């Protein structure tokens, strides 16, 4: 387990960029954190680390956004609005989870039963006692 503290959106973005630069085909990351905690900023950093230049937005209403112009395909999931796992089956999640790209899944706790046996869980937490922009980011191998 690794704990990283960031004190600005720029530092959170830089951590994401580092993750993207180190990512390899088949990597799956889950992203846990409350609304407004910086999940999108971290995700934008991952995309930058993969060499993706187009804007990254949360796919809240589409479940998955696909970015293919980087060094690896990047599959960004947001399963916040998912009704049940069958919706994931309808979009063919296995092709993404076990494919040649990397997956980043926001709100992955809602679909735990279909996650691969190995993934990295990234948890982002605020602590207002340490400042408005402070984030405690925990990365755990699962």
N, CA, C and O of each residue as an XYZ file, in Angstrom:
568
protein
N       0.857     -1.184      0.000
C       0.000      0.000      0.000
C       0.899      1.242      0.000
O       1.913      1.306      0.695
N       0.494      2.204     -0.790
C       1.253      3.439     -0.921
C       0.310      4.603     -0.633
O      -0.805      4.643     -1.155
N       0.754      5.555      0.201
C      -0.055      6.734      0.510
C       0.688      7.964      0.010
O       1.850      8.182      0.352
N       0.013      8.761     -0.797
C       0.584      9.987     -1.347
C      -0.287     11.145     -0.887
O      -1.514     11.061     -0.940
N       0.340     12.222     -0.436
C      -0.402     13.413     -0.054
C      -0.157     14.480     -1.108
O       0.985     14.754     -1.474
N      -1.235     15.077     -1.591
C      -1.101     16.187     -2.530
C      -1.769     17.413     -1.926
O      -2.702     17.312     -1.129
N      -1.266     18.571     -2.328
C      -1.753     19.821     -1.752
C      -2.326     20.769     -2.799
O      -2.621     21.926     -2.498
N      -2.485     20.276     -4.035
C      -3.070     21.100     -5.094
C      -3.587     20.182     -6.189
O      -3.187     19.021     -6.285
N      -4.481     20.717     -7.013
C      -4.978     19.958     -8.160
C      -3.817     19.601     -9.086
O      -3.816     18.533     -9.698
N      -2.821     20.496     -9.190
C      -1.668     20.238    -10.058
C      -0.883     19.019     -9.588
O      -0.419     18.222    -10.403
N      -0.734     18.874     -8.262
C      -0.018     17.710     -7.723
C      -0.816     16.430     -7.947
O      -0.236     15.385     -8.243
N      -2.130     16.500     -7.809
C      -2.984     15.327     -8.059
C      -2.894     14.931     -9.532
O      -2.801     13.747     -9.857
N      -2.923     15.920    -10.416
C      -2.780     15.687    -11.855
C      -1.424     15.029    -12.142
O      -1.347     14.078    -12.919
N      -0.363     15.535    -11.515
C       0.982     15.003    -11.734
C       1.079     13.541    -11.293
O       1.748     12.741    -11.948
N       0.420     13.191    -10.195
C       0.394     11.797     -9.760
C      -0.303     10.937    -10.811
O       0.173      9.853    -11.149
N      -1.431     11.422    -11.327
C      -2.137     10.704    -12.386
C      -1.250     10.522    -13.607
O      -1.217      9.442    -14.197
N      -0.527     11.576    -13.993
C       0.373     11.499    -15.148
C       1.421     10.398    -14.932
O       1.722      9.623    -15.839
N       1.960     10.348    -13.731
C       2.957      9.326    -13.406
C       2.347      7.918    -13.546
O       2.982      7.016    -14.092
N       1.129      7.741    -13.055
C       0.449      6.445    -13.194
C       0.263      6.095    -14.671
O       0.497      4.956    -15.075
N      -0.156      7.075    -15.475
C      -0.345      6.855    -16.907
C       0.948      6.489    -17.616
O       0.961      5.634    -18.502
N       2.039      7.145    -17.218
C       3.337      6.853    -17.845
C       3.809      5.441    -17.519
O       4.483      4.806    -18.330
N       3.455      4.949    -16.329
C       3.897      3.624    -15.889
C       2.923      2.510    -16.275
O       3.256      1.331    -16.145
N       1.740      2.862    -16.741
C       0.690      1.874    -17.025
C       1.114      0.934    -18.144
O       1.818      1.315    -19.080
N       0.653     -0.319    -18.011
C       0.879     -1.278    -19.084
C      -0.441     -1.921    -19.492
O      -1.412     -1.911    -18.735
N      -0.460     -2.474    -20.686
C      -1.680     -3.085    -21.225
C      -2.268     -4.066    -20.219
O      -1.560     -4.888    -19.638
N      -3.576     -3.961    -20.027
C      -4.275     -4.866    -19.116
C      -4.418     -4.330    -17.703
O      -5.106     -4.945    -16.888
N      -3.790     -3.200    -17.387
C      -3.924     -2.633    -16.040
C      -5.356     -2.154    -15.808
O      -5.982     -1.562    -16.688
N      -5.851     -2.421    -14.615
C      -7.180     -1.948    -14.207
C      -7.008     -1.188    -12.899
O      -6.438     -1.696    -11.934
N      -7.515      0.043    -12.890
C      -7.493      0.886    -11.701
C      -8.925      1.171    -11.296
O      -9.767      1.475    -12.142
N      -9.202      1.074    -10.010
C     -10.503      1.505     -9.517
C     -10.281      2.812     -8.769
O      -9.242      3.015     -8.140
N     -11.258      3.685     -8.844
C     -11.111      5.019     -8.272
C     -12.280      5.276     -7.331
O     -13.434      5.352     -7.753
N     -11.956      5.408     -6.048
C     -12.966      5.569     -5.012
C     -12.799      6.954     -4.382
O     -11.684      7.365     -4.061
N     -13.901      7.663     -4.210
C     -13.837      8.969     -3.552
C     -15.155      9.698     -3.728
O     -15.888      9.465     -4.690
N     -15.443     10.577     -2.792
C     -16.683     11.343     -2.827
C     -16.718     12.285     -4.029
O     -15.697     12.526     -4.672
N     -17.891     12.807     -4.319
C     -18.025     13.820     -5.365
C     -17.137     15.011     -5.035
O     -17.064     15.438     -3.883
N     -16.469     15.542     -6.038
C     -15.654     16.736     -5.854
C     -14.312     16.513     -5.195
O     -13.655     17.472     -4.792
N     -13.888     15.254     -5.076
C     -12.637     14.973     -4.378
C     -11.416     15.030     -5.311
O     -10.280     15.104     -4.843
N     -11.652     14.995     -6.618
C     -10.530     15.085     -7.555
C     -10.337     13.870     -8.442
O      -9.266     13.688     -9.022
N     -11.366     13.036     -8.554
C     -11.242     11.837     -9.403
C     -10.995     12.222    -10.859
O     -10.176     11.601    -11.537
N     -11.693     13.232    -11.332
C     -11.527     13.639    -12.736
C     -10.141     14.230    -12.970
O      -9.531     13.985    -14.011
N      -9.643     15.003    -12.014
C      -8.297     15.585    -12.152
C      -7.250     14.480    -12.245
O      -6.357     14.535    -13.090
N      -7.361     13.473    -11.373
C      -6.424     12.349    -11.414
C      -6.534     11.623    -12.754
O      -5.524     11.258    -13.355
N      -7.764     11.417    -13.215
C      -8.000     10.732    -14.486
C      -7.407     11.518    -15.656
O      -6.833     10.929    -16.572
N      -7.544     12.833    -15.627
C      -6.961     13.665    -16.679
C      -5.442     13.514    -16.691
O      -4.820     13.522    -17.753
N      -4.852     13.377    -15.509
C      -3.414     13.145    -15.419
C      -3.013     11.811    -16.016
O      -2.019     11.724    -16.736
N      -3.790     10.756    -15.717
C      -3.515      9.432    -16.295
C      -3.537      9.525    -17.818
O      -2.644      9.009    -18.491
N      -4.554     10.181    -18.352
C      -4.674     10.333    -19.804
C      -3.455     11.062    -20.372
O      -2.910     10.662    -21.401
N      -3.030     12.135    -19.697
C      -1.852     12.886    -20.153
C      -0.619     11.987    -20.158
O       0.206     12.056    -21.069
N      -0.501     11.144    -19.135
C       0.630     10.215    -19.050
C       0.628      9.183    -20.159
O       1.673      8.630    -20.504
N      -0.542      8.923    -20.718
C      -0.666      7.997    -21.853
C      -0.484      8.717    -23.190
O      -0.481      8.085    -24.246
N      -0.333     10.046    -23.137
C      -0.164     10.814    -24.368
C      -1.467     11.208    -25.034
O      -1.487     11.525    -26.224
N      -2.558     11.193    -24.278
C      -3.865     11.573    -24.810
C      -4.046     13.075    -24.620
O      -3.901     13.589    -23.510
N      -4.358     13.767    -25.693
C      -4.463     15.227    -25.611
C      -5.892     15.741    -25.627
O      -6.134     16.894    -25.269
N      -6.852     14.902    -26.039
C      -8.231     15.404    -26.087
C      -8.782     15.582    -24.675
O      -8.289     14.956    -23.737
N      -9.804     16.433    -24.516
C     -10.363     16.678    -23.177
C     -10.953     15.399    -22.574
O     -11.582     14.600    -23.268
N     -10.739     15.227    -21.280
C     -11.244     14.063    -20.557
C     -12.380     14.529    -19.661
O     -12.194     15.397    -18.808
N     -13.545     13.955    -19.856
C     -14.693     14.269    -19.007
C     -15.227     12.981    -18.409
O     -15.024     11.898    -18.960
N     -15.899     13.102    -17.298
C     -16.451     11.918    -16.654
C     -17.617     11.369    -17.475
O     -18.532     12.115    -17.823
N     -17.591     10.069    -17.789
C     -18.652      9.481    -18.629
C     -19.881      9.079    -17.822
O     -20.371      7.957    -17.951
N     -20.375      9.983    -16.997
C     -21.462      9.661    -16.072
C     -22.689      9.098    -16.779
O     -23.342      8.196    -16.255
N     -23.008      9.613    -17.954
C     -24.232      9.164    -18.617
C     -23.988      8.117    -19.688
O     -24.943      7.540    -20.208
N     -22.733      7.858    -20.031
C     -22.437      6.871    -21.077
C     -21.773      5.617    -20.531
O     -21.567      4.660    -21.278
N     -21.438      5.596    -19.261
C     -20.746      4.516    -18.561
C     -19.275      4.409    -18.954
O     -18.419      4.303    -18.076
N     -18.954      4.434    -20.259
C     -17.538      4.315    -20.647
C     -17.204      5.308    -21.758
O     -17.970      5.493    -22.703
N     -16.045      5.937    -21.616
C     -15.465      6.774    -22.666
C     -14.215      6.048    -23.148
O     -13.447      5.519    -22.344
N     -14.019      6.026    -24.444
C     -12.872      5.325    -25.025
C     -11.964      6.351    -25.688
O     -12.405      7.175    -26.489
N     -10.685      6.279    -25.333
C      -9.676      7.174    -25.918
C      -8.602      6.276    -26.530
O      -7.987      5.470    -25.833
N      -8.384      6.420    -27.829
C      -7.476      5.493    -28.494
C      -6.239      6.143    -29.093
O      -5.437      5.458    -29.728
N      -6.061      7.463    -28.906
C      -4.921      8.082    -29.580
C      -3.647      8.079    -28.743
O      -2.618      8.566    -29.210
N      -3.679      7.548    -27.525
C      -2.490      7.507    -26.677
C      -1.635      6.281    -26.954
O      -1.885      5.532    -27.899
N      -0.638      6.089    -26.128
C       0.273      4.956    -26.299
C      -0.429      3.623    -26.047
O      -0.001      2.585    -26.552
N      -1.502      3.657    -25.267
C      -2.360      2.488    -25.038
C      -3.806      2.977    -25.098
O      -4.071      4.134    -24.774
N      -4.744      2.124    -25.503
C      -6.156      2.519    -25.396
C      -6.500      2.774    -23.918
O      -6.016      2.075    -23.028
N      -7.329      3.771    -23.683
C      -7.716      4.145    -22.329
C      -9.229      4.069    -22.225
O      -9.947      4.747    -22.961
N      -9.709      3.237    -21.303
C     -11.139      3.039    -21.103
C     -11.516      3.633    -19.743
O     -11.139      3.103    -18.698
N     -12.254      4.725    -19.771
C     -12.626      5.439    -18.562
C     -14.091      5.151    -18.244
O     -14.989      5.584    -18.965
N     -14.319      4.426    -17.174
C     -15.670      4.060    -16.748
C     -16.128      4.942    -15.595
O     -15.337      5.313    -14.728
N     -17.414      5.272    -15.598
C     -18.056      5.884    -14.439
C     -19.353      5.108    -14.252
O     -20.301      5.266    -15.021
N     -19.382      4.274    -13.231
C     -20.538      3.387    -13.038
C     -21.484      3.907    -11.949
O     -22.290      3.155    -11.401
N     -21.373      5.198    -11.648
C     -22.193      5.794    -10.585
C     -23.686      5.579    -10.827
O     -24.429      5.304     -9.885
N     -24.130      5.701    -12.069
C     -25.559      5.614    -12.381
C     -26.006      4.230    -12.849
O     -27.122      4.069    -13.343
N     -25.149      3.249    -12.695
C     -25.491      1.920    -13.204
C     -26.570      1.289    -12.316
O     -26.532      1.396    -11.090
N     -27.519      0.637    -12.962
C     -28.596      0.001    -12.210
C     -28.168     -1.342    -11.651
O     -28.381     -1.625    -10.472
N     -27.564     -2.171    -12.494
C     -27.060     -3.464    -12.047
C     -25.978     -3.936    -13.013
O     -25.738     -3.325    -14.054
N     -25.341     -5.026    -12.644
C     -24.203     -5.540    -13.395
C     -24.583     -5.914    -14.833
O     -23.728     -5.908    -15.719
N     -25.858     -6.238    -15.068
C     -26.288     -6.581    -16.431
C     -26.002     -5.451    -17.413
O     -25.706     -5.704    -18.581
N     -26.088     -4.197    -16.945
C     -25.762     -3.067    -17.823
C     -24.301     -3.121    -18.256
O     -23.969     -2.741    -19.379
N     -23.440     -3.587    -17.378
C     -22.025     -3.727    -17.724
C     -21.855     -4.833    -18.767
O     -21.040     -4.717    -19.682
N     -22.629     -5.899    -18.616
C     -22.555     -6.996    -19.588
C     -23.022     -6.529    -20.961
O     -22.475     -6.947    -21.982
N     -24.040     -5.657    -20.985
C     -24.559     -5.142    -22.251
C     -23.519     -4.341    -23.023
O     -23.519     -4.356    -24.254
N     -22.633     -3.642    -22.317
C     -21.601     -2.872    -23.029
C     -20.334     -3.695    -23.267
O     -19.357     -3.183    -23.813
N     -20.347     -4.970    -22.860
C     -19.202     -5.841    -23.115
C     -17.980     -5.483    -22.285
O     -16.868     -5.399    -22.805
N     -18.194     -5.272    -20.991
C     -17.107     -4.819    -20.109
C     -15.869     -5.714    -20.162
O     -14.749     -5.229    -20.005
N     -16.065     -7.027    -20.383
C     -14.918     -7.949    -20.372
C     -13.911     -7.609    -21.463
O     -12.707     -7.792    -21.280
N     -14.403     -7.112    -22.601
C     -13.489     -6.715    -23.679
C     -12.569     -5.590    -23.226
O     -11.428     -5.500    -23.680
N     -13.050     -4.744    -22.348
C     -12.247     -3.637    -21.833
C     -11.367     -4.089    -20.666
O     -10.165     -3.826    -20.651
N     -11.973     -4.771    -19.689
C     -11.240     -5.189    -18.490
C     -10.072     -6.106    -18.837
O      -9.022     -6.051    -18.196
N     -10.256     -6.952    -19.856
C      -9.227     -7.947    -20.187
C      -8.616     -7.683    -21.553
O      -8.115     -8.601    -22.201
N      -8.658     -6.424    -21.993
C      -8.170     -6.077    -23.322
C      -6.743     -5.559    -23.306
O      -5.988     -5.787    -22.361
N      -6.397     -4.866    -24.359
C      -5.032     -4.389    -24.563
C      -4.804     -2.981    -24.026
O      -3.699     -2.448    -24.125
N      -5.838     -2.383    -23.462
C      -5.695     -1.025    -22.955
C      -5.622     -1.006    -21.443
O      -5.373     -2.029    -20.806
N      -5.843      0.176    -20.872
C      -5.950      0.267    -19.425
C      -7.347      0.787    -19.083
O      -7.926      1.587    -19.818
N      -7.867      0.319    -17.963
C      -9.187      0.722    -17.492
C      -9.044      1.532    -16.214
O      -8.233      1.216    -15.344
N      -9.840      2.570    -16.122
C      -9.967      3.311    -14.884
C     -11.463      3.377    -14.597
O     -12.240      3.865    -15.417
N     -11.856      2.887    -13.434
C     -13.279      2.721    -13.121
C     -13.647      3.548    -11.890
O     -13.238      3.232    -10.773
N     -14.429      4.616    -12.110
C     -14.928      5.414    -10.991
C     -16.146      4.725    -10.378
O     -16.967      4.147    -11.090
N     -16.254      4.792     -9.063
C     -17.351      4.190     -8.301
C     -17.348      2.661     -8.440
O     -18.406      2.031     -8.427
N     -16.169      2.077     -8.570
C     -16.046      0.634     -8.810
C     -16.632     -0.215     -7.686
O     -16.941     -1.388     -7.893
N     -16.787      0.366     -6.504
C     -17.392     -0.392     -5.398
C     -18.801     -0.859     -5.743
O     -19.313     -1.785     -5.114
N     -19.439     -0.230     -6.737
C     -20.805     -0.624     -7.130
C     -20.828     -1.879     -8.004
O     -21.884     -2.478     -8.203
N     -19.662     -2.277     -8.526
C     -19.613     -3.459     -9.407
C     -18.520     -4.436     -8.953
O     -17.914     -5.126     -9.773
N     -18.279     -4.486     -7.658
C     -17.180     -5.311     -7.137
C     -17.224     -6.752     -7.620
O     -16.183     -7.369     -7.847
N     -18.432     -7.289     -7.777
C     -18.537     -8.717     -8.120
C     -18.006     -9.059     -9.508
O     -17.766    -10.232     -9.796
N     -17.819     -8.072    -10.370
C     -17.306     -8.382    -11.711
C     -15.892     -7.839    -11.950
O     -15.363     -7.958    -13.055
N     -15.282     -7.247    -10.928
C     -13.925     -6.738    -11.109
C     -12.954     -7.902    -11.310
O     -13.188     -9.001    -10.808
N     -11.867     -7.659    -12.044
C     -10.861     -8.719    -12.203
C     -10.280     -9.104    -10.840
O     -10.441     -8.372     -9.863
N      -9.614    -10.240    -10.779
C      -9.044    -10.670     -9.496
C      -7.892     -9.776     -9.068
O      -7.622     -9.647     -7.874
N      -7.204     -9.151    -10.030
C      -6.114     -8.248     -9.691
C      -6.380     -6.867    -10.283
O      -6.667     -6.731    -11.472
N      -6.281     -5.852     -9.435
C      -6.425     -4.467     -9.880
C      -5.800     -3.565     -8.826
O      -5.471     -4.015     -7.728
N      -5.640     -2.299     -9.163
C      -5.152     -1.309     -8.198
C      -6.312     -0.435     -7.774
O      -6.998      0.158     -8.607
N      -6.525     -0.362     -6.475
C      -7.571      0.513     -5.955
C      -6.945      1.827     -5.517
O      -6.014      1.851     -4.712
N      -7.474      2.923     -6.062
C      -7.010      4.265     -5.712
C      -8.138      4.943     -4.937
O      -9.243      5.105     -5.455
N      -7.857      5.335     -3.705
C      -8.843      6.007     -2.875
C      -8.366      7.438     -2.631
O      -7.235      7.662     -2.198
N      -9.238      8.399     -2.914
C      -8.900      9.809     -2.701
C      -9.791     10.349     -1.584
O     -11.015     10.225     -1.625
N      -9.145     10.953     -0.585
C      -9.879     11.509      0.548
C      -9.424     12.943      0.815
O      -8.261     13.289      0.608
N     -10.355     13.761      1.276
C     -10.053     15.131      1.707
C      -9.816     15.120      3.219
O     -10.273     14.225      3.930
N      -9.091     16.133      3.688
C      -8.981     16.401      5.121
C      -8.892     17.921      5.244
O      -7.815     18.502      5.108
N     -10.023     18.552      5.500
C     -10.076     20.015      5.515
C      -9.176     20.624      6.588
O      -8.813     21.797      6.497
N      -8.814     19.838      7.604
C      -7.887     20.335      8.623
C      -6.505     20.594      8.031
O      -5.729     21.377      8.580
N      -6.194     19.933      6.907
C      -4.887     20.101      6.262
C      -4.967     21.042      5.063
O      -3.984     21.205      4.340
N      -6.111     21.655      4.849
C      -6.251     22.620      3.766
C      -7.291     22.176      2.751
O      -7.554     20.985      2.583
N      -7.872     23.154      2.083
C      -8.957     22.899      1.130
C      -8.520     21.994     -0.018
O      -9.304     21.165     -0.479
N      -7.276     22.142     -0.487
C      -6.806     21.378     -1.643
C      -6.029     20.118     -1.267
O      -5.530     19.416     -2.147
N      -5.922     19.824      0.027
C      -5.204     18.633      0.463
C      -5.960     17.368      0.058
O      -7.183     17.297      0.188
N      -5.222     16.369     -0.434
C      -5.803     15.058     -0.731
C      -4.880     13.965     -0.208
O      -3.659     14.043     -0.338
N      -5.486     12.956      0.381
C      -4.751     11.757      0.789
C      -5.138     10.680     -0.212
O      -6.299     10.280     -0.295
N      -4.151     10.214     -0.973
C      -4.415      9.258     -2.057
C      -3.720      7.945     -1.699
O      -2.498      7.882     -1.559
N      -4.532      6.908     -1.556
C      -4.017      5.590     -1.192
C      -4.116      4.671     -2.410
O      -5.166      4.567     -3.043
N      -3.013      4.015     -2.721
C      -2.986      3.077     -3.853
C      -2.684      1.690     -3.279
O      -1.647      1.470     -2.654
N      -3.621      0.761     -3.509
C      -3.487     -0.597     -2.969
C      -3.605     -1.606     -4.094
O      -4.455     -1.482     -4.975
N      -2.734     -2.613     -4.050
C      -2.851     -3.741     -4.966
C      -3.936     -4.657     -4.414
O      -3.935     -4.971     -3.223
N      -4.844     -5.082     -5.253
C      -5.918     -5.996     -4.822
C      -5.742     -7.339     -5.485
O      -6.539     -8.249     -5.256
